[in-house]
Structure formats: structure tokens, C-alpha cells
Amino acid sequence: MYPHAAAIGADIGRSAIRTAVVRYDGKVMLRESFPLSAKLTRHNIISSLQSSIWRTRELAAMNGINPLAVGLSVPGFIDHDRGIVLGPDHGVKGWKNVPLASLLHSGTGFPVYAGNDANLMTIAEHRFGRAKGYRHVIFVALRRGIGGGIIIDGRLYRGVNNTGGEIGMMIIDTGRSEESVKGRGTLEDYASAGAMVKRYLQLRGEDPAGSAMLRARTIFGMSEAGDPLARMVVNENARYVGIGLANIVSIFAPEIIVLGGGMALAGDHYLNEIKSQTKLNSLSWCAKGLKIEKATLGDDAAVAGAAWYALERLDGRNP
């Protein structure tokens, strides 16, 4: 694939679809954002994707750019060979076993390829971002949930049924055995943005059900401003993140761990605490020379990864 070939990358978020036209060499030519309906359905997600792709194609044409394909960044488990969203439904009725790539191909005429959002962010950071040049990489997306991706010897590790890399689902606290519940005690339960907000409200004696009204970024801001409770919650969260990363380090011994997602934008104190806790809980030989760095691509990671992936697939490769 020649470096100036371009594709449209589209990322399905909680409240918007973000699109970009991205060249094979990683240069982002244009960016757009299109709001999603407050009440998501299978129909309006697909309809919004189709109209977003058409509008992005029009804007590209106005700038003399002719995208060759579309890459979709989608939360959840994806059959990337066939472009099918397997699930979970994330509360959207009918959002399981959706042949998304073929539906959008029929609606737009583009060759369309779909992949898991965290995996595509991993690919982008490895290809164009902080992990460029490294062969053994772990990417962790710290956000309302925790996602991730694994690069082994320069290639994305997908695992059985394309389901590898669910870093947020590692169990870090089983509780008492008689209370053990599938999916409880995970890194995501303890270290995600949602977990941080709930913990802060809990310590304040407030109902964690009100967590939708508070954001992790607000807690980070209060911590930086010297609020002792916020600082305690941030430190506690960093400890859990560090424990999770230490598990990964002792298993994979990566060269670099790249932290992305909104929480990775927090101040140096948070990152330094994560580094300290990771080192404290890792096997020293596995952590020798390890770098832990913030991602560099920000919101462009998902769309850049999706566009590059589409061009690779169009060229007959399956990265």
C-alpha cells in the first residue's frame, strides 16, 4: 500500500461517532464528529454510521482526497474476519451478531472492515505513536471501562476467537470464596474511571448511584488542587492500576506499557504512582528496562488505527 493512500476511520463512542480521513503513513487529513441519539438502537447506530461516512466522504472529496475503504472501531468482541459485532450489547437492543461491515458496505459502497476499539488503538500507538519501534508492547485504555491490546514480536496478539487483550477483566480481588461472582473483583471494578467516581462518593458518604453526575477528571483536578480525599482516591486507584500492570509485566515482560484513554491525561503524580506500584509488585527481572508512558495519539488513536487496518485488509493482509 503506497503511503498516500487514505481511508476513513470511524469510532463508535458513547454519545458520538468520530470519523477521520487518515493516510497509510498515519497523517490525519480531516476530523469530524457526529452526535448519536441519546437512546441508542441498532437501527440508529447503523443509520448514523452510514450518514457519517457519507458526509466524511463528501468533505474528503472537497479537499481532493479519495478514501479507498472504511475501518470501524467498535466496542466489544468482533469477528474481524467477517466484520461481525458479536457482543455484548451494551444495553442496545439487537446489538449482538450484527454483520456491521457488510451492512455498511451495502449502504456506502466502500469496502468496510471492523475491529475492536482497544485493539485498533493499540495498533495505532504501535504504528504511529508512543510504542513505535518497539516489538513487545502492552496498551491499556484507562477510561469508564478498561480495555487493552497486546503486541508480541511486532504483531497484535488476538487469541482464540479474536478475544485476547481483555486486560480490564483480570481478577485482582476474589473476596471470600463463597461470595465469588463471575466478573467481580476485576481490574475494571477497582481501577476504571467509573470505579474511581463510585469510590470517591462512597468515602464521602454519598450514594454511588449518583456517579453519573461526577467525572473522574473532576476528582483528578481536586487532587491536584490539594483536596486530601481526592488525592487518597487517586492514589488508591493508581495502586490498583499498578497491581494490574505488574501482573501483565510478570507474564509478558514487555518493553513498554502505553497508557491511553481519558484517565491517562491526568497529571504526573498519577502516572508516577502507577509506575511506582507497578515496579513494587513486579518481578524485577521481568520489569528490567520497562518503560511506562502516556499515549500520544489521543482521540486520533481509534480512527487512525481503524483507517490503517482497513487499508491493510484492502491490500490483502490481516494485521
Summary of the structure (lengths in Angstrom):
residues: 319
radius of gyration: 19.8
end to end distance: 13.4
largest distance: 63.3
contacts: 1128
relative contact order: 0.16
helix: 44%
strand: 21%
